[in-house]
Amino acid sequence: MSDTAALSSALLSGRYRALAKAISLVERDDPAAPRLLAEIYPATGQARIIGITGSPGSGKSTLVAALARHYRAHSKRVGIIAVDPTSPFTGGAILGDRIRMADLYTDRGVFIRSMATRGFLGGLARATNDVVDVLDASGFDIVLVETVGVGQDEIEVVRTVQTNLVVLVPGMGDDIQAIKAGIMEIGDIFVVNKADRPGADRTVTEVTMMMSLVEEHAAWVPPIVKTVASKRQGVEELDAAIEHHFEYLQTSGELDRRNRERVRIRIETQLKEKFMDRLIGGTMSRADYEAVLDDVLRKRNNPHDAAESMIRRVTF
């Protein structure tokens, strides 16, 4: 049995050490990662994938921890992916996540991974979808994906999850931020966290009014749930809303559409990366590529014609 086959077998058996090793392979883009992902892919599709996004300071990490504790109380295994916008070498939000989830790190039914975006657009780490697959295949019932919460980047999360929670907080102008960021269109459930603060009811009213302007929610009207995650208040109601949304996804056919969209995005992302790998360092040298950039920079060419000329150089 090959090393990859042995690792995939251990992973599918739910072994914790194999899980950590597999995720490390994926994160560093190890040559063995594609084979591993291919071997475990048939076992995916069982986990519930929930996204948590929203403005910085809205308490996303605290809410994630509260949800994880709730699911663990119901004997469900929980995987948490906390996407960090900073350099993977600086630690960034990792320390903060560990402080908020300290008790969860010792729970063998919970696996927490902080990942750096490394410049990948959309607020999600490049390997996030692959790590979701690894957690799914290893038997986790729930996978929580917490995004970095930096404006329009948050919108990308809707393509990777089944249910997306948009977290708002009273007194921070989240209503205006939501309109600017466009996240009103991607929220399946709105969570007004820190609802023990003044203005919580006003925030609920404002979000309700804004949703009336969004045509995309004709079939599903996103509920608004008030929580105080630090005190674990409202978590039961939030879980009920999540369950109700999943039932809607199943009965309406929307779940199949979202899963298909996730597959499409993943394939297209792979195609783009493989095309660029074939082009730069393969069909043309890095020096030739830099020369093309220089021509466009100095106005001797334009981006459109430069791209067309490079496409013609690729042989398949």
C-alpha positions as CSV (number, residue, x, y, z in Angstrom):
1,M,0.0,0.0,0.0
2,S,1.4,3.4,-1.0
3,D,1.9,6.2,1.6
4,T,-1.0,8.1,0.1
5,A,-3.3,5.1,0.2
6,A,-2.3,4.4,3.8
7,L,-3.0,8.0,4.8
8,S,-6.3,8.1,3.0
9,S,-7.3,4.8,4.7
10,A,-6.4,6.2,8.1
11,L,-8.2,9.4,7.4
12,L,-11.4,7.6,6.4
13,S,-11.2,5.7,9.6
14,G,-11.3,9.0,11.5
15,R,-7.8,9.0,12.9
16,Y,-6.9,12.4,14.3
17,R,-3.2,12.3,13.4
18,A,-4.0,11.3,9.8
19,L,-6.4,14.3,9.6
20,A,-3.7,16.8,10.7
21,K,-1.2,15.3,8.3
22,A,-3.7,15.3,5.4
23,I,-4.6,19.0,6.0
24,S,-0.9,19.9,6.1
25,L,-0.3,18.2,2.8
26,V,-3.2,20.2,1.2
27,E,-2.1,23.5,2.7
28,R,1.5,23.3,1.5
29,D,0.3,22.1,-1.9
30,D,2.3,18.9,-1.6
31,P,2.6,16.8,-4.8
32,A,0.8,13.9,-2.9
33,A,-2.2,16.1,-2.1
34,P,-4.1,15.7,-5.4
35,R,-3.9,11.9,-5.2
36,L,-5.0,11.9,-1.6
37,L,-8.0,14.2,-2.4
38,A,-9.0,12.0,-5.3
39,E,-9.0,8.9,-3.1
40,I,-11.1,10.4,-0.3
41,Y,-13.5,12.3,-2.6
42,P,-16.1,9.5,-2.9
43,A,-16.5,9.7,0.9
44,T,-17.4,13.4,0.9
45,G,-20.9,14.9,0.8
46,Q,-22.1,14.0,4.3
47,A,-21.1,17.0,6.3
48,R,-23.2,20.1,6.8
49,I,-21.1,23.1,5.7
50,I,-21.9,26.4,7.4
51,G,-20.3,29.7,6.7
52,I,-20.0,32.5,9.2
53,T,-19.1,36.0,7.8
54,G,-19.6,39.6,8.8
55,S,-17.8,42.8,9.8
56,P,-14.7,42.7,12.0
57,G,-15.7,43.0,15.7
58,S,-19.1,41.3,15.3
59,G,-18.1,38.4,17.4
60,K,-17.8,35.7,14.6
61,S,-15.2,33.6,16.5
62,T,-17.2,33.7,19.7
63,L,-20.3,32.7,17.8
64,V,-18.4,29.8,16.1
65,A,-17.2,28.6,19.5
66,A,-20.7,28.8,20.9
67,L,-22.1,26.8,17.9
68,A,-19.4,24.2,18.2
69,R,-20.2,23.7,21.9
70,H,-23.9,23.4,21.1
71,Y,-23.2,20.7,18.4
72,R,-20.9,18.9,20.7
73,A,-23.6,18.8,23.4
74,H,-25.6,16.9,20.7
75,S,-22.7,14.5,20.1
76,K,-21.8,15.9,16.7
77,R,-18.2,16.1,15.5
78,V,-17.3,19.6,14.5
79,G,-14.6,20.9,12.1
80,I,-13.7,24.6,12.2
81,I,-11.8,26.4,9.5
82,A,-10.9,30.0,10.6
83,V,-9.5,31.9,7.7
84,D,-6.8,34.3,8.7
85,P,-6.1,37.4,6.4
86,T,-2.6,37.7,7.6
87,S,0.7,36.0,6.8
88,P,0.9,32.4,7.9
89,F,4.2,33.2,9.6
90,T,2.9,36.0,11.8
91,G,0.1,34.0,13.5
92,G,-2.4,36.7,13.1
93,A,-5.8,35.8,14.4
94,I,-4.7,32.3,15.4
95,L,-4.0,33.4,19.0
96,G,-7.3,35.1,19.2
97,D,-9.1,32.0,18.0
98,R,-7.3,29.8,20.5
99,I,-8.2,32.1,23.4
100,R,-11.9,32.0,22.4
101,M,-11.9,28.3,21.8
102,A,-9.4,27.1,24.4
103,D,-11.7,24.5,25.8
104,L,-12.5,23.1,22.4
105,Y,-8.8,22.4,21.5
106,T,-8.8,19.6,24.0
107,D,-12.0,18.0,22.7
108,R,-11.2,15.2,20.3
109,G,-14.6,15.7,18.7
110,V,-13.5,19.1,17.5
111,F,-10.8,20.0,15.0
112,I,-9.8,23.6,14.5
113,R,-7.6,24.9,11.7
114,S,-6.6,28.5,11.2
115,M,-5.6,29.2,7.6
116,A,-4.0,32.2,5.9
117,T,-5.6,33.6,2.8
118,R,-2.1,34.1,1.3
119,G,-3.5,36.7,-1.0
120,F,-6.3,34.6,-2.4
121,L,-9.3,36.7,-3.3
122,G,-12.7,36.1,-1.7
123,G,-11.7,36.1,1.9
124,L,-11.0,32.3,1.8
125,A,-7.8,30.4,1.8
126,R,-6.9,28.8,-1.5
127,A,-7.1,25.3,0.0
128,T,-10.3,25.9,2.0
129,N,-12.5,23.7,-0.2
130,D,-10.0,20.9,-0.1
131,V,-9.7,21.1,3.7
132,V,-13.5,21.0,3.9
133,D,-13.4,17.7,1.9
134,V,-10.8,16.3,4.2
135,L,-12.9,17.1,7.3
136,D,-16.0,15.8,5.5
137,A,-14.4,12.5,4.5
138,S,-13.0,11.9,8.0
139,G,-16.5,11.9,9.5
140,F,-17.2,15.3,10.8
141,D,-20.9,16.1,10.9
142,I,-20.5,19.9,10.9
143,V,-17.9,22.1,9.2
144,L,-17.9,25.7,10.2
145,V,-16.1,28.1,7.9
146,E,-15.3,31.5,9.5
147,T,-14.2,34.1,7.0
148,V,-11.9,37.0,7.5
149,G,-14.7,39.6,7.4
150,V,-13.1,42.3,5.2
151,G,-15.9,43.8,3.1
152,Q,-16.6,42.4,-0.4
153,D,-14.2,39.5,0.1
154,E,-16.8,37.9,2.3
155,I,-19.1,37.3,-0.7
156,E,-17.0,34.5,-1.9
157,V,-18.0,32.3,1.0
158,V,-21.5,31.8,-0.4
159,R,-19.9,29.6,-3.1
160,T,-18.4,27.2,-0.7
161,V,-21.0,26.6,2.0
162,Q,-24.6,25.3,2.2
163,T,-25.9,27.8,4.8
164,N,-24.3,31.2,5.2
165,L,-24.7,33.2,8.4
166,V,-24.1,37.0,8.2
167,V,-23.2,38.3,11.6
168,L,-24.1,41.9,12.5
169,V,-23.8,43.8,15.8
170,P,-25.7,46.8,17.1
171,G,-24.0,50.2,17.2
172,M,-21.4,49.6,14.6
173,G,-23.2,50.8,11.5
174,D,-23.5,47.3,10.1
175,D,-26.6,48.2,8.2
176,I,-24.6,50.6,6.0
177,Q,-21.6,48.2,5.8
178,A,-23.9,45.4,4.7
179,I,-25.2,47.5,1.8
180,K,-21.7,48.6,0.8
181,A,-20.3,45.1,0.9
182,G,-23.3,43.5,-0.8
183,I,-23.6,40.9,1.8
184,M,-27.4,41.4,2.2
185,E,-27.7,39.2,-0.9
186,I,-25.7,36.3,0.4
187,G,-27.1,35.9,3.9
188,D,-29.3,32.8,4.4
189,I,-29.6,33.7,8.1
190,F,-28.8,37.1,9.7
191,V,-27.4,37.0,13.3
192,V,-27.6,40.1,15.4
193,N,-24.9,39.2,17.9
194,K,-24.2,41.0,21.1
195,A,-27.9,41.6,21.3
196,D,-27.7,42.7,24.9
197,R,-26.3,46.0,23.7
198,P,-28.6,49.0,23.1
199,G,-30.0,49.2,19.6
200,A,-30.4,45.5,18.9
201,D,-34.1,45.8,18.1
202,R,-33.3,48.7,15.8
203,T,-30.7,46.7,14.0
204,V,-33.3,43.9,13.4
205,T,-35.8,46.4,12.1
206,E,-33.3,48.0,9.7
207,V,-32.1,44.6,8.4
208,T,-35.8,43.6,7.8
209,M,-36.4,46.8,5.9
210,M,-33.3,46.3,3.7
211,M,-34.2,42.6,3.0
212,S,-37.4,43.8,1.5
213,L,-35.4,45.5,-1.2
214,V,-33.5,42.3,-2.2
215,E,-35.3,40.3,-4.9
216,E,-33.0,37.3,-4.6
217,H,-34.8,36.2,-1.4
218,A,-38.1,35.6,-3.1
219,A,-38.2,31.9,-2.2
220,W,-36.4,32.0,1.1
221,V,-36.9,34.9,3.5
222,P,-33.8,34.9,5.7
223,P,-34.7,34.9,9.4
224,I,-33.0,37.2,11.9
225,V,-31.8,35.7,15.1
226,K,-30.6,37.6,18.1
227,T,-27.7,36.1,20.0
228,V,-25.3,36.9,22.8
229,A,-22.6,34.4,21.9
230,S,-20.4,35.1,24.8
231,K,-23.2,34.0,27.1
232,R,-24.4,31.3,24.7
233,Q,-27.8,33.0,24.4
234,G,-29.8,32.4,21.3
235,V,-27.7,29.5,20.1
236,E,-30.7,27.1,20.3
237,E,-32.8,29.4,18.1
238,L,-29.9,29.8,15.7
239,D,-29.5,26.1,15.3
240,A,-33.2,25.8,14.7
241,A,-33.0,28.4,11.9
242,I,-30.0,26.6,10.4
243,E,-31.9,23.3,10.4
244,H,-35.0,25.0,8.8
245,H,-32.8,26.4,6.1
246,F,-31.3,23.0,5.3
247,E,-34.7,21.5,5.0
248,Y,-35.6,24.3,2.6
249,L,-32.5,23.5,0.6
250,Q,-33.4,19.9,0.3
251,T,-37.1,20.3,-0.6
252,S,-36.5,23.1,-3.1
253,G,-33.7,21.6,-5.0
254,E,-31.4,24.5,-4.0
255,L,-29.0,22.2,-2.2
256,D,-28.2,20.4,-5.5
257,R,-27.8,23.8,-7.2
258,R,-25.4,25.0,-4.6
259,N,-23.4,21.8,-4.6
260,R,-23.2,22.0,-8.3
261,E,-22.0,25.6,-8.2
262,R,-19.3,24.6,-5.6
263,V,-18.1,21.9,-8.0
264,R,-18.1,24.3,-10.9
265,I,-16.0,26.9,-9.1
266,R,-13.5,24.3,-7.9
267,I,-13.0,22.9,-11.4
268,E,-12.7,26.3,-13.0
269,T,-10.2,27.3,-10.3
270,Q,-8.1,24.2,-11.1
271,L,-8.3,24.8,-14.8
272,K,-7.0,28.4,-14.3
273,E,-4.2,27.2,-12.2
274,K,-3.2,24.4,-14.5
275,F,-3.4,26.7,-17.5
276,M,-1.0,29.2,-15.8
277,D,1.3,26.4,-14.8
278,R,1.4,25.1,-18.4
279,L,1.9,28.6,-19.7
280,I,4.5,30.1,-17.4
281,G,7.5,27.8,-16.9
282,G,6.2,25.5,-19.6
283,T,5.3,27.0,-22.9
284,M,7.0,30.3,-22.1
285,S,9.8,31.1,-19.7
286,R,9.4,33.4,-16.7
287,A,11.7,35.9,-18.4
288,D,9.4,36.0,-21.5
289,Y,6.4,36.4,-19.3
290,E,8.0,39.4,-17.5
291,A,8.8,40.8,-20.9
292,V,5.1,40.7,-21.8
293,L,4.3,42.5,-18.6
294,D,6.9,45.2,-19.4
295,D,5.4,45.7,-22.9
296,V,2.0,46.3,-21.4
297,L,3.4,48.5,-18.6
298,R,5.2,50.7,-21.1
299,K,2.2,50.9,-23.4
300,R,3.8,48.9,-26.2
301,N,1.0,46.5,-25.9
302,N,-2.4,46.2,-24.0
303,P,-3.7,43.6,-21.6
304,H,-6.3,42.2,-24.0
305,D,-3.9,41.6,-26.9
306,A,-1.1,40.4,-24.5
307,A,-3.5,37.7,-23.1
308,E,-4.6,36.6,-26.6
309,S,-1.0,36.3,-27.7
310,M,-0.1,34.1,-24.7
311,I,-3.2,31.9,-25.2
312,R,-2.0,31.2,-28.8
313,R,1.3,29.9,-27.4
314,V,-0.2,27.2,-25.3
315,T,-0.4,23.7,-26.7
316,F,-2.6,21.1,-25.2
